[in-house]
């Protein structure tokens, strides 16, 4: 299939491993899905310490279930990426460990206190879910199918995250202040979640033309702000003055991009931002520590392969 | 030899199990599947899989979803908040439906 035909046919769930896709499509889809898979893994690692630090048994159980879900989402997405035939799962996991693998800006920042958890568990997950809901219509069928399952599970994550926010904002003055401080710190990063304005986005044009993604960064960010700014206000959070966000006449939002730190954003995008580097290395060490588990599985698989071949 | 057949109704749908066929090899299994399972009901693609290659685990041996209370991992548990956006509400509705299908109260 050539690019012209791909553009022509590009509808929801149109292409799968049985189609002869051009290199350019397969590489663009791999880049996008690998980024998504890496983000699931790095997000899970960011939240993992809170299984231990959760303030109650209910929260501990929920965090543990959530971290398990996110790792599962990573697995689903590496499978969807692998089906494009560009990279194997092992290659992608190695790239994540050696610092080549890219992932979401928000997961490069450390998260230290319980009061910060709604920033990821409600706002970032909510932003991710906004985006993922549109990706159910991606033209790469294995990606869209992965999104069906991811979105099915995410409703729990986002509502649980909001429940933590609700609880803390109805708690003591100190708790409220801690959440507001966390919000002031995280809000610009959350606004940057969707990336730079459409004009500055390098890969967007092609990905949209071939149906890999459905909505622009601006559209997604606007839809997110529309739903989540009122939620923040409902719980008594004050929206920071910067970045300035203005509502347009049609109800969408315009963000003053110059109010945001794009040097930091692009350093993060290159995996050059220090806390993020520490988190990448931390995960690499964990991966290394359980190398023996993969070794055992590989041995079993090889042994089974030999037996099956002998039986034939 | 028996081959299990999975039919996908339209591009982008899931392949779901729809029956099986007798066939001596993979090529014949594909042909028979086309004739038996792709003739009347809408079919965009079929998979055939040797029955021996299908491994099963059923409810007698596994506690699907676990036997303890796992309400903490369902969106419906968090009733003090309204879903923040349509996609969150959609997800909760799907979970409620799955819970009902499982026979949860």
Interface residues (C-beta under 8 A of the other chain):
Chain A: X12 X13 X14 X18 X58 X61 X62 X65 X66 X69 X122 X126 X129 X130 X132 X133 X141 X144 X145 X151 X152 X153 X154 X155 X156 X158 X159 X160 X162 X163 X166 X223 X224 X227 X228 X231
Chain B: X11 X12 X13 X14 X45 X70 X72 X73 X74 X75 X77 X78 X80 X81 X83 X84 X85 X86 X87 X88 X89 X90 X91 X92 X94 X95 X98
